[in-house]
Amino acid sequence: MPVTSSPQYQRFLKLLRSARISSGKTQVQVAKILKKPQSFVSKSESGERRVDVVDLQQFAKIYKKPFSYFE
């Protein structure tokens, strides 16, 4: 089973999306901050693209969440 389909990773993806929504930002706004296309954020949230630790640090900073929020 791929890691991205594990229950733990699915929970992480929900937290990632929830953090963005609670920050009041759209995928387009986050992408602009990251200087990436909107599809980067969408694919990160859907699990189509695996989120690495550097990306997660950037998301956490943008969403004003501690890194531990995503555990």
Backbone torsions as a table, in degrees:
resi	resn	phi	psi	omega
1	MET	NA	127.9	177.7
2	PRO	-62.7	147.0	-178.5
3	VAL	-58.1	-36.7	-177.2
4	THR	-65.6	-15.5	177.9
5	SER	-100.5	1.2	178.9
6	SER	-68.3	151.5	178.0
7	PRO	-57.4	-36.0	-180.0
8	GLN	-64.9	-42.8	-179.0
9	TYR	-70.4	-36.9	177.1
10	GLN	-62.9	-39.2	176.3
11	ARG	-63.1	-43.7	177.9
12	PHE	-58.2	-44.2	-179.3
13	LEU	-61.9	-38.8	177.1
14	LYS	-64.0	-41.0	178.1
15	LEU	-64.4	-40.4	-179.7
16	LEU	-61.8	-46.8	179.7
17	ARG	-66.8	-43.6	179.5
18	SER	-60.2	-40.4	179.4
19	ALA	-62.7	-41.5	178.8
20	ARG	-64.3	-47.3	-177.7
21	ILE	-63.2	-44.3	-179.2
22	SER	-68.0	-21.2	176.7
23	SER	-79.9	-10.2	179.0
24	GLY	79.6	17.1	-177.9
25	LYS	-105.5	147.4	174.1
26	THR	-89.8	166.4	175.2
27	GLN	-60.1	-37.4	-179.7
28	VAL	-64.1	-43.2	179.5
29	GLN	-63.6	-43.9	179.7
30	VAL	-64.0	-43.8	179.3
31	ALA	-59.7	-40.9	-179.9
32	LYS	-62.9	-43.0	177.8
33	ILE	-60.8	-41.8	-178.7
34	LEU	-78.6	-10.9	-174.8
35	LYS	59.5	45.1	179.1
36	LYS	-130.8	164.3	175.1
37	PRO	-71.2	156.3	178.1
38	GLN	-56.7	-32.4	-179.1
39	SER	-62.2	-26.8	177.0
40	PHE	-61.5	-45.3	-179.8
41	VAL	-68.9	-44.9	179.8
42	SER	-59.2	-47.2	-179.1
43	LYS	-68.1	-33.1	176.3
44	SER	-64.7	-44.5	-178.5
45	GLU	-71.4	-29.8	-177.2
46	SER	-87.0	-13.6	-177.4
47	GLY	90.9	-0.8	178.2
48	GLU	-67.5	-29.8	177.1
49	ARG	-121.2	129.5	-179.1
50	ARG	-73.6	134.0	-179.8
51	VAL	-88.8	122.6	177.5
52	ASP	-93.9	173.6	-173.0
53	VAL	-64.1	-35.2	178.9
54	VAL	-66.6	-44.4	176.8
55	ASP	-61.1	-43.4	-178.5
56	LEU	-62.8	-38.9	176.6
57	GLN	-60.2	-41.4	179.3
58	GLN	-66.7	-44.7	177.6
59	PHE	-59.8	-46.1	-178.7
60	ALA	-58.8	-42.7	179.8
61	LYS	-64.5	-46.3	-179.9
62	ILE	-62.1	-41.1	-176.2
63	TYR	-86.6	-1.7	-179.2
64	LYS	55.3	47.1	178.1
65	LYS	-119.6	144.4	173.4
66	PRO	-68.0	151.4	179.0
67	PHE	-54.0	-36.4	-177.6
68	SER	-65.8	-17.2	177.5
69	TYR	-56.9	-31.5	-173.6
70	PHE	-89.4	4.3	179.5
71	GLU	-77.1	NA	NA
